[in-house]
């Protein structure tokens, strides 16, 4: 099928053969340009409008995250966590190792040590990867043996528990990584499994990693880097649900009349 695209004028079909016509469609010129859409920004809306938009999109992202976890069994829950530590077949192997070590280990430290010994080279090497795997494995231990305690943990509780691993000479991850685990895995599951609303706790977590896409977006909209986990999640949803699909007319930064 042939389409005739115009950025101005009428949208009458054009003749492409003796007995054929091609339909004409209109697209705003900025959707066809390689330059970023901020070149079409109207005057910036007030901060209240921006805050309202971020809050709305953060809630949208939260409910999409809940939908991902709703109705899945414990094995699939573990896989969702493994995918944050490894990719592809390595994640599947990690879940298998967790399940096997859970059956044979008598305590959390022994469980984590067993997992670390069996995953050397599986998802990377060095202290960074080992610390992340130790934290994820500690969460899996609670997920199996004390889920109610896990669902009741705050960030401070979990961070304190993971830091205690250092006293046993186990590697520990960075604080930012622990925040990512809590925001992306623990709190959504806690909301579902405990029946308690965790949205406010999720939104008001301190921000974990500052994602590159968000860092690049902030100067364009004349806004400081987000300080809260939920604020960054709202901005990621903004980029994904508006910018990535050229939904410029729904964006308060873009003049829809361009």
C-alpha positions as protocol buffer text, in pm:
chain_id: "A"
residue {
  index: 1
  type: UNK
  ca { x: 0 y: 0 z: 0 }
}
residue {
  index: 2
  type: UNK
  ca { x: 124 y: 348 z: -89 }
}
residue {
  index: 3
  type: UNK
  ca { x: 49 y: 649 z: 131 }
}
residue {
  index: 4
  type: UNK
  ca { x: 100 y: 1011 z: 41 }
}
residue {
  index: 5
  type: UNK
  ca { x: 203 y: 1218 z: 345 }
}
residue {
  index: 6
  type: UNK
  ca { x: 171 y: 1594 z: 363 }
}
residue {
  index: 7
  type: UNK
  ca { x: 263 y: 1840 z: 637 }
}
residue {
  index: 8
  type: UNK
  ca { x: 50 y: 2121 z: 496 }
}
residue {
  index: 9
  type: UNK
  ca { x: -231 y: 2175 z: 246 }
}
residue {
  index: 10
  type: UNK
  ca { x: -518 y: 1944 z: 152 }
}
residue {
  index: 11
  type: UNK
  ca { x: -541 y: 1570 z: 205 }
}
residue {
  index: 12
  type: UNK
  ca { x: -692 y: 1480 z: -132 }
}
residue {
  index: 13
  type: UNK
  ca { x: -578 y: 1145 z: -277 }
}
residue {
  index: 14
  type: UNK
  ca { x: -319 y: 1153 z: -555 }
}
residue {
  index: 15
  type: UNK
  ca { x: -311 y: 961 z: -881 }
}
residue {
  index: 16
  type: UNK
  ca { x: -35 y: 695 z: -900 }
}
residue {
  index: 17
  type: UNK
  ca { x: -142 y: 506 z: -1210 }
}
residue {
  index: 18
  type: UNK
  ca { x: -400 y: 485 z: -1483 }
}
residue {
  index: 19
  type: UNK
  ca { x: -667 y: 357 z: -1248 }
}
residue {
  index: 20
  type: UNK
  ca { x: -508 y: 391 z: -904 }
}
residue {
  index: 21
  type: UNK
  ca { x: -498 y: 653 z: -633 }
}
residue {
  index: 22
  type: UNK
  ca { x: -299 y: 676 z: -312 }
}
residue {
  index: 23
  type: UNK
  ca { x: -465 y: 815 z: -1 }
}
residue {
  index: 24
  type: UNK
  ca { x: -314 y: 1128 z: 151 }
}
residue {
  index: 25
  type: UNK
  ca { x: -267 y: 1168 z: 526 }
}
residue {
  index: 26
  type: UNK
  ca { x: -157 y: 1471 z: 728 }
}
residue {
  index: 27
  type: UNK
  ca { x: 121 y: 1451 z: 987 }
}
residue {
  index: 28
  type: UNK
  ca { x: 259 y: 1746 z: 1186 }
}
residue {
  index: 29
  type: UNK
  ca { x: 606 y: 1826 z: 1057 }
}
residue {
  index: 30
  type: UNK
  ca { x: 777 y: 1769 z: 1391 }
}
residue {
  index: 31
  type: UNK
  ca { x: 679 y: 1400 z: 1383 }
}
residue {
  index: 32
  type: UNK
  ca { x: 880 y: 1357 z: 1065 }
}
residue {
  index: 33
  type: UNK
  ca { x: 1190 y: 1537 z: 1183 }
}
residue {
  index: 34
  type: UNK
  ca { x: 1489 y: 1379 z: 1352 }
}
residue {
  index: 35
  type: UNK
  ca { x: 1537 y: 1675 z: 1585 }
}
residue {
  index: 36
  type: UNK
  ca { x: 1395 y: 1629 z: 1935 }
}
residue {
  index: 37
  type: UNK
  ca { x: 1040 y: 1741 z: 2004 }
}
residue {
  index: 38
  type: UNK
  ca { x: 1156 y: 2005 z: 2255 }
}
residue {
  index: 39
  type: UNK
  ca { x: 1215 y: 2220 z: 1947 }
}
residue {
  index: 40
  type: UNK
  ca { x: 837 y: 2244 z: 1937 }
}
residue {
  index: 41
  type: UNK
  ca { x: 786 y: 2319 z: 2305 }
}
residue {
  index: 42
  type: UNK
  ca { x: 535 y: 2587 z: 2389 }
}
residue {
  index: 43
  type: UNK
  ca { x: 584 y: 2802 z: 2697 }
}
residue {
  index: 44
  type: UNK
  ca { x: 646 y: 2571 z: 2990 }
}
residue {
  index: 45
  type: UNK
  ca { x: 337 y: 2501 z: 3199 }
}
residue {
  index: 46
  type: UNK
  ca { x: 348 y: 2590 z: 3566 }
}
residue {
  index: 47
  type: UNK
  ca { x: 508 y: 2348 z: 3811 }
}
residue {
  index: 48
  type: UNK
  ca { x: 168 y: 2247 z: 3951 }
}
residue {
  index: 49
  type: UNK
  ca { x: 69 y: 2116 z: 3609 }
}
residue {
  index: 50
  type: UNK
  ca { x: 397 y: 1925 z: 3577 }
}
residue {
  index: 51
  type: UNK
  ca { x: 361 y: 1777 z: 3926 }
}
residue {
  index: 52
  type: UNK
  ca { x: 5 y: 1669 z: 3853 }
}
residue {
  index: 53
  type: UNK
  ca { x: 114 y: 1502 z: 3531 }
}
residue {
  index: 54
  type: UNK
  ca { x: 402 y: 1318 z: 3699 }
}
residue {
  index: 55
  type: UNK
  ca { x: 177 y: 1198 z: 3983 }
}
residue {
  index: 56
  type: UNK
  ca { x: -84 y: 1073 z: 3738 }
}
residue {
  index: 57
  type: UNK
  ca { x: 172 y: 885 z: 3529 }
}
residue {
  index: 58
  type: UNK
  ca { x: 345 y: 741 z: 3839 }
}
residue {
  index: 59
  type: UNK
  ca { x: 11 y: 593 z: 3948 }
}
residue {
  index: 60
  type: UNK
  ca { x: -34 y: 453 z: 3598 }
}
residue {
  index: 61
  type: UNK
  ca { x: 308 y: 288 z: 3618 }
}
residue {
  index: 62
  type: UNK
  ca { x: 233 y: 153 z: 3967 }
}
residue {
  index: 63
  type: UNK
  ca { x: -89 y: -15 z: 3854 }
}
residue {
  index: 64
  type: UNK
  ca { x: 82 y: -161 z: 3549 }
}
residue {
  index: 65
  type: UNK
  ca { x: 346 y: -306 z: 3784 }
}
residue {
  index: 66
  type: UNK
  ca { x: 76 y: -454 z: 4006 }
}
residue {
  index: 67
  type: UNK
  ca { x: -91 y: -610 z: 3703 }
}
residue {
  index: 68
  type: UNK
  ca { x: 239 y: -780 z: 3619 }
}
residue {
  index: 69
  type: UNK
  ca { x: 249 y: -946 z: 3963 }
}
residue {
  index: 70
  type: UNK
  ca { x: -120 y: -1023 z: 4014 }
}
residue {
  index: 71
  type: UNK
  ca { x: -210 y: -1391 z: 4003 }
}
residue {
  index: 72
  type: UNK
  ca { x: 141 y: -1530 z: 3954 }
}
residue {
  index: 73
  type: UNK
  ca { x: 272 y: -1815 z: 4167 }
}
residue {
  index: 74
  type: UNK
  ca { x: 581 y: -1796 z: 4394 }
}
residue {
  index: 75
  type: UNK
  ca { x: 806 y: -1949 z: 4127 }
}
residue {
  index: 76
  type: UNK
  ca { x: 711 y: -1675 z: 3881 }
}
residue {
  index: 77
  type: UNK
  ca { x: 758 y: -1414 z: 4154 }
}
residue {
  index: 78
  type: UNK
  ca { x: 1111 y: -1542 z: 4200 }
}
residue {
  index: 79
  type: UNK
  ca { x: 1169 y: -1526 z: 3826 }
}
residue {
  index: 80
  type: UNK
  ca { x: 1066 y: -1159 z: 3824 }
}
residue {
  index: 81
  type: UNK
  ca { x: 1338 y: -1093 z: 4082 }
}
residue {
  index: 82
  type: UNK
  ca { x: 1593 y: -1310 z: 3899 }
}
residue {
  index: 83
  type: UNK
  ca { x: 1539 y: -1105 z: 3584 }
}
residue {
  index: 84
  type: UNK
  ca { x: 1665 y: -801 z: 3777 }
}
residue {
  index: 85
  type: UNK
  ca { x: 1987 y: -986 z: 3852 }
}
residue {
  index: 86
  type: UNK
  ca { x: 2047 y: -1183 z: 3533 }
}
residue {
  index: 87
  type: UNK
  ca { x: 1914 y: -1216 z: 3179 }
}
residue {
  index: 88
  type: UNK
  ca { x: 1777 y: -1496 z: 2964 }
}
residue {
  index: 89
  type: UNK
  ca { x: 1882 y: -1848 z: 3052 }
}
residue {
  index: 90
  type: UNK
  ca { x: 2101 y: -1719 z: 3337 }
}
residue {
  index: 91
  type: UNK
  ca { x: 1786 y: -1598 z: 3517 }
}
residue {
  index: 92
  type: UNK
  ca { x: 1625 y: -1939 z: 3475 }
}
residue {
  index: 93
  type: UNK
  ca { x: 1937 y: -2109 z: 3612 }
}
residue {
  index: 94
  type: UNK
  ca { x: 1942 y: -1870 z: 3906 }
}
residue {
  index: 95
  type: UNK
  ca { x: 1584 y: -1959 z: 4002 }
}
residue {
  index: 96
  type: UNK
  ca { x: 1672 y: -2329 z: 3986 }
}
residue {
  index: 97
  type: UNK
  ca { x: 1973 y: -2272 z: 4211 }
}
residue {
  index: 98
  type: UNK
  ca { x: 1759 y: -2076 z: 4459 }
}
residue {
  index: 99
  type: UNK
  ca { x: 1504 y: -2358 z: 4476 }
}
residue {
  index: 100
  type: UNK
  ca { x: 1771 y: -2625 z: 4524 }
}
residue {
  index: 101
  type: UNK
  ca { x: 1963 y: -2429 z: 4789 }
}
residue {
  index: 102
  type: UNK
  ca { x: 1641 y: -2347 z: 4978 }
}
residue {
  index: 103
  type: UNK
  ca { x: 1585 y: -2719 z: 5022 }
}
residue {
  index: 104
  type: UNK
  ca { x: 1930 y: -2791 z: 5158 }
}
residue {
  index: 105
  type: UNK
  ca { x: 2033 y: -2478 z: 5355 }
}
residue {
  index: 106
  type: UNK
  ca { x: 1953 y: -2446 z: 5725 }
}
residue {
  index: 107
  type: UNK
  ca { x: 1998 y: -2069 z: 5757 }
}
residue {
  index: 108
  type: UNK
  ca { x: 2007 y: -1756 z: 5544 }
}
residue {
  index: 109
  type: UNK
  ca { x: 2384 y: -1709 z: 5551 }
}
residue {
  index: 110
  type: UNK
  ca { x: 2444 y: -2068 z: 5442 }
}
residue {
  index: 111
  type: UNK
  ca { x: 2183 y: -2027 z: 5169 }
}
residue {
  index: 112
  type: UNK
  ca { x: 2347 y: -1712 z: 5031 }
}
residue {
  index: 113
  type: UNK
  ca { x: 2694 y: -1868 z: 5045 }
}
residue {
  index: 114
  type: UNK
  ca { x: 2567 y: -2170 z: 4854 }
}
residue {
  index: 115
  type: UNK
  ca { x: 2405 y: -1950 z: 4588 }
}
residue {
  index: 116
  type: UNK
  ca { x: 2721 y: -1742 z: 4547 }
}
residue {
  index: 117
  type: UNK
  ca { x: 2941 y: -2050 z: 4514 }
}
residue {
  index: 118
  type: UNK
  ca { x: 2716 y: -2200 z: 4247 }
}
residue {
  index: 119
  type: UNK
  ca { x: 2669 y: -1885 z: 4040 }
}
residue {
  index: 120
  type: UNK
  ca { x: 3029 y: -1772 z: 3994 }
}
residue {
  index: 121
  type: UNK
  ca { x: 3053 y: -1639 z: 3641 }
}
residue {
  index: 122
  type: UNK
  ca { x: 2684 y: -1690 z: 3577 }
}
residue {
  index: 123
  type: UNK
  ca { x: 2576 y: -1326 z: 3601 }
}
residue {
  index: 124
  type: UNK
  ca { x: 2907 y: -1143 z: 3612 }
}
residue {
  index: 125
  type: UNK
  ca { x: 3202 y: -1122 z: 3843 }
}
residue {
  index: 126
  type: UNK
  ca { x: 3336 y: -892 z: 4109 }
}
residue {
  index: 127
  type: UNK
  ca { x: 3199 y: -742 z: 4429 }
}
residue {
  index: 128
  type: UNK
  ca { x: 2923 y: -547 z: 4255 }
}
residue {
  index: 129
  type: UNK
  ca { x: 2754 y: -853 z: 4112 }
}
residue {
  index: 130
  type: UNK
  ca { x: 2816 y: -1062 z: 4422 }
}
residue {
  index: 131
  type: UNK
  ca { x: 2663 y: -795 z: 4645 }
}
residue {
  index: 132
  type: UNK
  ca { x: 2355 y: -767 z: 4427 }
}
residue {
  index: 133
  type: UNK
  ca { x: 2311 y: -1143 z: 4419 }
}
residue {
  index: 134
  type: UNK
  ca { x: 2354 y: -1166 z: 4797 }
}
residue {
  index: 135
  type: UNK
  ca { x: 2081 y: -904 z: 4850 }
}
residue {
  index: 136
  type: UNK
  ca { x: 1844 y: -1070 z: 4605 }
}
residue {
  index: 137
  type: UNK
  ca { x: 1908 y: -1408 z: 4767 }
}
residue {
  index: 138
  type: UNK
  ca { x: 1840 y: -1266 z: 5116 }
}
residue {
  index: 139
  type: UNK
  ca { x: 1503 y: -1146 z: 4990 }
}
residue {
  index: 140
  type: UNK
  ca { x: 1433 y: -1491 z: 4841 }
}
residue {
  index: 141
  type: UNK
  ca { x: 1511 y: -1650 z: 5178 }
}
residue {
  index: 142
  type: UNK
  ca { x: 1251 y: -1433 z: 5348 }
}
residue {
  index: 143
  type: UNK
  ca { x: 1011 y: -1490 z: 5058 }
}
residue {
  index: 144
  type: UNK
  ca { x: 1021 y: -1863 z: 5132 }
}
residue {
  index: 145
  type: UNK
  ca { x: 1058 y: -1873 z: 5510 }
}
residue {
  index: 146
  type: UNK
  ca { x: 908 y: -1549 z: 5646 }
}
residue {
  index: 147
  type: UNK
  ca { x: 696 y: -1381 z: 5375 }
}
residue {
  index: 148
  type: UNK
  ca { x: 482 y: -1185 z: 5621 }
}
residue {
  index: 149
  type: UNK
  ca { x: 794 y: -1034 z: 5774 }
}
residue {
  index: 150
  type: UNK
  ca { x: 922 y: -945 z: 5427 }
}
residue {
  index: 151
  type: UNK
  ca { x: 595 y: -774 z: 5330 }
}
residue {
  index: 152
  type: UNK
  ca { x: 608 y: -566 z: 5649 }
}
residue {
  index: 153
  type: UNK
  ca { x: 966 y: -445 z: 5593 }
}
residue {
  index: 154
  type: UNK
  ca { x: 1037 y: -79 z: 5528 }
}
residue {
  index: 155
  type: UNK
  ca { x: 1339 y: 36 z: 5333 }
}
residue {
  index: 156
  type: UNK
  ca { x: 1522 y: 98 z: 5663 }
}
residue {
  index: 157
  type: UNK
  ca { x: 1443 y: -256 z: 5781 }
}
residue {
  index: 158
  type: UNK
  ca { x: 1567 y: -419 z: 5463 }
}
residue {
  index: 159
  type: UNK
  ca { x: 1875 y: -202 z: 5438 }
}
residue {
  index: 160
  type: UNK
  ca { x: 1964 y: -285 z: 5799 }
}
residue {
  index: 161
  type: UNK
  ca { x: 1913 y: -657 z: 5737 }
}
residue {
  index: 162
  type: UNK
  ca { x: 2132 y: -654 z: 5426 }
}
residue {
  index: 163
  type: UNK
  ca { x: 2404 y: -455 z: 5604 }
}
residue {
  index: 164
  type: UNK
  ca { x: 2414 y: -722 z: 5872 }
}
residue {
  index: 165
  type: UNK
  ca { x: 2540 y: -959 z: 5604 }
}
residue {
  index: 166
  type: UNK
  ca { x: 2865 y: -761 z: 5601 }
}
residue {
  index: 167
  type: UNK
  ca { x: 2934 y: -882 z: 5954 }
}
residue {
  index: 168
  type: UNK
  ca { x: 2939 y: -1238 z: 5816 }
}
residue {
  index: 169
  type: UNK
  ca { x: 3186 y: -1135 z: 5543 }
}
residue {
  index: 170
  type: UNK
  ca { x: 2920 y: -1169 z: 5275 }
}
residue {
  index: 171
  type: UNK
  ca { x: 2925 y: -901 z: 5003 }
}
residue {
  index: 172
  type: UNK
  ca { x: 2661 y: -630 z: 5016 }
}
residue {
  index: 173
  type: UNK
  ca { x: 2525 y: -410 z: 4736 }
}
residue {
  index: 174
  type: UNK
  ca { x: 2492 y: -35 z: 4719 }
}
residue {
  index: 175
  type: UNK
  ca { x: 2206 y: 145 z: 4888 }
}
residue {
  index: 176
  type: UNK
  ca { x: 2075 y: 253 z: 4546 }
}
residue {
  index: 177
  type: UNK
  ca { x: 2047 y: -106 z: 4430 }
}
residue {
  index: 178
  type: UNK
  ca { x: 1850 y: -204 z: 4740 }
}
residue {
  index: 179
  type: UNK
  ca { x: 1607 y: 80 z: 4669 }
}
residue {
  index: 180
  type: UNK
  ca { x: 1559 y: -55 z: 4318 }
}
residue {
  index: 181
  type: UNK
  ca { x: 1478 y: -403 z: 4455 }
}
residue {
  index: 182
  type: UNK
  ca { x: 1229 y: -262 z: 4705 }
}
residue {
  index: 183
  type: UNK
  ca { x: 1055 y: -33 z: 4459 }
}
residue {
  index: 184
  type: UNK
  ca { x: 1039 y: -277 z: 4170 }
}
residue {
  index: 185
  type: UNK
  ca { x: 977 y: -605 z: 4352 }
}
residue {
  index: 186
  type: UNK
  ca { x: 918 y: -597 z: 4729 }
}
residue {
  index: 187
  type: UNK
  ca { x: 656 y: -322 z: 4754 }
}
residue {
  index: 188
  type: UNK
  ca { x: 439 y: -427 z: 4457 }
}
residue {
  index: 189
  type: UNK
  ca { x: 428 y: -783 z: 4591 }
}
residue {
  index: 190
  type: UNK
  ca { x: 373 y: -658 z: 4946 }
}
residue {
  index: 191
  type: UNK
  ca { x: 73 y: -457 z: 4822 }
}
residue {
  index: 192
  type: UNK
  ca { x: -75 y: -772 z: 4666 }
}
residue {
  index: 193
  type: UNK
  ca { x: 18 y: -1031 z: 4929 }
}
residue {
  index: 194
  type: UNK
  ca { x: -43 y: -829 z: 5247 }
}
residue {
  index: 195
  type: UNK
  ca { x: -359 y: -655 z: 5130 }
}
residue {
  index: 196
  type: UNK
  ca { x: -218 y: -321 z: 5251 }
}
residue {
  index: 197
  type: UNK
  ca { x: -186 y: -18 z: 5025 }
}
residue {
  index: 198
  type: UNK
  ca { x: 183 y: 40 z: 4955 }
}
residue {
  index: 199
  type: UNK
  ca { x: 150 y: 311 z: 4691 }
}
residue {
  index: 200
  type: UNK
  ca { x: 245 y: 605 z: 4915 }
}
residue {
  index: 201
  type: UNK
  ca { x: 541 y: 410 z: 5055 }
}
residue {
  index: 202
  type: UNK
  ca { x: 647 y: 323 z: 4699 }
}
residue {
  index: 203
  type: UNK
  ca { x: 613 y: 679 z: 4569 }
}
residue {
  index: 204
  type: UNK
  ca { x: 800 y: 833 z: 4862 }
}
residue {
  index: 205
  type: UNK
  ca { x: 1098 y: 599 z: 4860 }
}
residue {
  index: 206
  type: UNK
  ca { x: 1419 y: 791 z: 4806 }
}
residue {
  index: 207
  type: UNK
  ca { x: 1517 y: 772 z: 4443 }
}
residue {
  index: 208
  type: UNK
  ca { x: 1742 y: 484 z: 4346 }
}
residue {
  index: 209
  type: UNK
  ca { x: 1955 y: 508 z: 4034 }
}
residue {
  index: 210
  type: UNK
  ca { x: 1908 y: 821 z: 3825 }
}
residue {
  index: 211
  type: UNK
  ca { x: 1830 y: 671 z: 3486 }
}
residue {
  index: 212
  type: UNK
  ca { x: 2010 y: 816 z: 3186 }
}
residue {
  index: 213
  type: UNK
  ca { x: 1686 y: 895 z: 3001 }
}
residue {
  index: 214
  type: UNK
  ca { x: 1556 y: 1092 z: 3297 }
}
residue {
  index: 215
  type: UNK
  ca { x: 1887 y: 1273 z: 3345 }
}
residue {
  index: 216
  type: UNK
  ca { x: 1881 y: 1383 z: 2981 }
}
residue {
  index: 217
  type: UNK
  ca { x: 1515 y: 1489 z: 3001 }
}
residue {
  index: 218
  type: UNK
  ca { x: 1545 y: 1717 z: 3304 }
}
residue {
  index: 219
  type: UNK
  ca { x: 1733 y: 2011 z: 3143 }
}
residue {
  index: 220
  type: UNK
  ca { x: 1490 y: 2005 z: 2850 }
}
residue {
  index: 221
  type: UNK
  ca { x: 1195 y: 2069 z: 3080 }
}
residue {
  index: 222
  type: UNK
  ca { x: 1386 y: 2299 z: 3315 }
}
residue {
  index: 223
  type: UNK
  ca { x: 1337 y: 2073 z: 3616 }
}
residue {
  index: 224
  type: UNK
  ca { x: 1582 y: 1937 z: 3877 }
}
residue {
  index: 225
  type: UNK
  ca { x: 1655 y: 1567 z: 3901 }
}
residue {
  index: 226
  type: UNK
  ca { x: 1382 y: 1376 z: 4086 }
}
residue {
  index: 227
  type: UNK
  ca { x: 1443 y: 1300 z: 4452 }
}
residue {
  index: 228
  type: UNK
  ca { x: 1170 y: 1039 z: 4501 }
}
residue {
  index: 229
  type: UNK
  ca { x: 1137 y: 693 z: 4353 }
}
residue {
  index: 230
  type: UNK
  ca { x: 780 y: 754 z: 4241 }
}
residue {
  index: 231
  type: UNK
  ca { x: 866 y: 1085 z: 4078 }
}
residue {
  index: 232
  type: UNK
  ca { x: 1129 y: 918 z: 3861 }
}
residue {
  index: 233
  type: UNK
  ca { x: 885 y: 637 z: 3779 }
}
residue {
  index: 234
  type: UNK
  ca { x: 632 y: 898 z: 3665 }
}
residue {
  index: 235
  type: UNK
  ca { x: 894 y: 1056 z: 3440 }
}
residue {
  index: 236
  type: UNK
  ca { x: 986 y: 716 z: 3294 }
}
residue {
  index: 237
  type: UNK
  ca { x: 618 y: 657 z: 3222 }
}
residue {
  index: 238
  type: UNK
  ca { x: 603 y: 1004 z: 3060 }
}
residue {
  index: 239
  type: UNK
  ca { x: 891 y: 916 z: 2829 }
}
residue {
  index: 240
  type: UNK
  ca { x: 751 y: 572 z: 2751 }
}
residue {
  index: 241
  type: UNK
  ca { x: 383 y: 650 z: 2705 }
}
residue {
  index: 242
  type: UNK
  ca { x: 417 y: 994 z: 2543 }
}
residue {
  index: 243
  type: UNK
  ca { x: 760 y: 1061 z: 2392 }
}
residue {
  index: 244
  type: UNK
  ca { x: 830 y: 710 z: 2263 }
}
residue {
  index: 245
  type: UNK
  ca { x: 500 y: 691 z: 2077 }
}
residue {
  index: 246
  type: UNK
  ca { x: 493 y: 1053 z: 1954 }
}
residue {
  index: 247
  type: UNK
  ca { x: 189 y: 1144 z: 2167 }
}
residue {
  index: 248
  type: UNK
  ca { x: 290 y: 1507 z: 2153 }
}
residue {
  index: 249
  type: UNK
  ca { x: -64 y: 1645 z: 2168 }
}
residue {
  index: 250
  type: UNK
  ca { x: -105 y: 1495 z: 2517 }
}
residue {
  index: 251
  type: UNK
  ca { x: 220 y: 1648 z: 2643 }
}
residue {
  index: 252
  type: UNK
  ca { x: 191 y: 1977 z: 2834 }
}
residue {
  index: 253
  type: UNK
  ca { x: 533 y: 2085 z: 2706 }
}
residue {
  index: 254
  type: UNK
  ca { x: 439 y: 2072 z: 2338 }
}
residue {
  index: 255
  type: UNK
  ca { x: 223 y: 2314 z: 2151 }
}
residue {
  index: 256
  type: UNK
  ca { x: -32 y: 2089 z: 1983 }
}
residue {
  index: 257
  type: UNK
  ca { x: -97 y: 2357 z: 1722 }
}
residue {
  index: 258
  type: UNK
  ca { x: 255 y: 2323 z: 1577 }
}
